Amino acid sequence: MSSPAFNPDKHIPHLPGKERPVSEHNQSFNSPSTHRRGSISVVGTRKAQRRYSLQIPSSKLANILYARELARRYPAITTVSVHPGVVRTGLVENLGWANRWFIYTATIVQTMTLEEGTYNQLWAATTSKDRLETGQFYLPVGVPSNSDLNTTAQDGTLAGQLWEWMDKALEGY
């Protein structure tokens, strides 16, 4: 049974001159390590996270869980989540000075340029399929890192609940 949340025949484009069967596609989700502070409640709620500081971690946790569940449900499609690295963007500029100071201090030796922030995503999208493990989380560049995920990000039951919740949320589309 195909899920309305993801149907490989419908959702994976076939580019002219680049035709390849569904089983040869690499699907990657951008999932920075902020997932560690995230939480997801999918049981009977549509209530949005009110605190901005929890929205991004929760969305990144959802990326990881959704990629793992996609890999479980559709093993013929190589599906991974990737961490872009700590990229210098304007995202932090609108935070208060104390939050900016904390983030800059905590990440100063890890930051990279916008260009460098694309490397892991590009690697996942273009590397040969035999170098990828479906369902894996990769740190830059191409470092398998499921062992670095917290227990929530490895929760198969929560991943299944998220998938089912997405099915219901997207039913009308």
C-alpha positions in Angstrom: 0.0 0.0 0.0 1.4 3.4 -1.0 1.4 6.2 1.5 0.0 9.6 0.5 2.9 11.2 2.4 5.4 9.7 0.0 4.8 7.9 -3.3 8.1 7.2 -5.2 6.3 7.1 -8.6 4.7 10.5 -7.9 7.3 12.3 -5.9 10.7 11.4 -7.5 11.1 13.3 -10.7 12.5 11.7 -13.8 14.8 14.3 -15.5 15.0 14.3 -19.3 18.1 12.4 -20.4 18.7 11.2 -16.8 16.1 8.5 -16.5 16.8 5.9 -13.9 14.6 3.5 -12.0 13.3 4.4 -8.6 15.7 2.0 -6.9 18.7 4.0 -8.0 17.6 7.3 -6.5 19.3 8.8 -3.4 17.0 10.8 -1.1 18.6 13.0 1.5 17.2 15.1 4.3 19.1 18.1 5.7 19.3 17.4 9.5 21.7 19.6 11.6 22.6 18.4 15.1 20.2 20.8 16.7 17.8 17.7 16.7 19.3 16.8 20.1 17.1 19.5 21.8 14.0 18.7 19.7 10.9 16.9 20.7 7.8 15.7 18.8 4.3 15.0 20.0 2.3 13.5 17.1 -0.5 11.9 19.1 -3.7 13.9 18.3 -2.3 17.3 18.2 -1.8 20.0 15.6 -0.5 22.5 18.1 2.6 24.3 16.8 5.7 24.8 18.9 5.3 28.3 20.3 9.0 28.8 21.3 11.2 29.6 18.4 14.2 28.0 20.2 12.3 24.6 19.9 11.0 24.9 16.4 14.3 24.3 14.6 15.5 21.4 16.8 12.0 19.8 16.4 12.0 20.1 12.7 15.5 18.6 12.4 14.5 15.7 14.6 11.5 15.2 12.3 13.8 15.2 9.3 15.9 12.4 10.8 12.9 10.4 11.9 11.1 10.8 8.6 14.2 9.7 6.6 14.6 6.6 8.8 11.0 5.6 8.4 11.1 6.3 4.6 14.2 4.0 4.5 12.3 1.3 6.4 9.1 1.5 4.3 10.9 1.8 1.0 14.2 -0.1 1.2 14.7 0.1 -2.5 15.2 3.9 -2.2 18.5 4.8 -0.6 17.4 7.4 2.0 19.8 9.3 4.3 19.8 12.4 6.4 22.8 14.7 6.4 24.2 17.4 8.7 25.4 20.3 6.6 27.9 21.4 9.3 27.7 24.7 11.3 27.3 27.1 8.5 27.7 30.9 8.9 24.3 32.3 7.8 22.2 35.3 8.9 19.9 32.9 10.9 21.5 34.0 14.2 21.5 37.7 13.5 17.9 38.3 14.7 18.6 36.7 18.1 19.3 38.7 21.2 22.9 39.5 22.0 23.2 36.8 24.8 22.0 34.1 22.5 24.2 35.3 19.6 27.2 35.4 22.0 26.5 31.8 23.2 26.1 30.4 19.7 29.2 32.2 18.3 31.3 31.1 21.3 30.1 27.5 21.2 30.6 27.1 17.4 33.5 29.3 16.5 35.9 26.5 15.7 33.3 24.5 13.8 31.8 27.2 11.5 32.1 27.0 7.7 31.3 29.0 4.7 28.0 28.7 2.8 29.9 26.9 0.0 31.4 24.4 2.5 27.9 23.9 3.9 26.7 22.3 0.6 29.4 19.6 0.5 27.7 16.9 2.6 24.4 17.3 0.8 26.1 17.2 -2.6 28.1 14.2 -1.5 24.9 12.3 -0.5 23.1 13.2 -3.7 25.9 12.3 -6.0 28.0 9.5 -4.4 27.6 6.0 -5.6 24.9 4.0 -4.0 27.3 1.4 -2.6 28.9 4.1 -0.4 25.5 4.9 1.3 23.7 3.0 4.0 19.9 3.7 3.8 18.5 5.2 7.0 22.0 6.5 8.0 22.7 10.0 9.4 25.9 11.5 7.9 28.1 14.2 9.4 30.3 16.2 7.0 31.5 14.9 4.7 30.1 11.4 4.3 30.8 10.3 7.9 28.2 7.7 9.1 27.0 8.9 12.4 23.9 7.0 13.6 25.8 6.3 16.8 25.9 10.1 17.5 22.1 10.3 17.4 20.2 10.6 20.8 17.6 7.9 21.7 14.7 10.1 20.5 16.2 10.4 17.0 16.6 6.6 17.0 13.1 5.8 18.2 11.4 3.6 15.5 8.0 3.9 17.2 8.1 7.7 17.1 9.2 7.6 13.5 6.2 5.4 12.6 3.8 7.7 14.5 5.3 10.8 12.7 4.7 9.0 9.3 1.1 8.2 10.2 0.5 11.7 11.4 1.9 13.1 8.2 -0.4 10.7 6.2 -3.4 12.2 8.0 -2.2 15.8 7.7 -1.7 15.4 3.9 -4.8 13.3 3.2 -6.6 16.1 1.3 -3.6 16.8 -1.0 
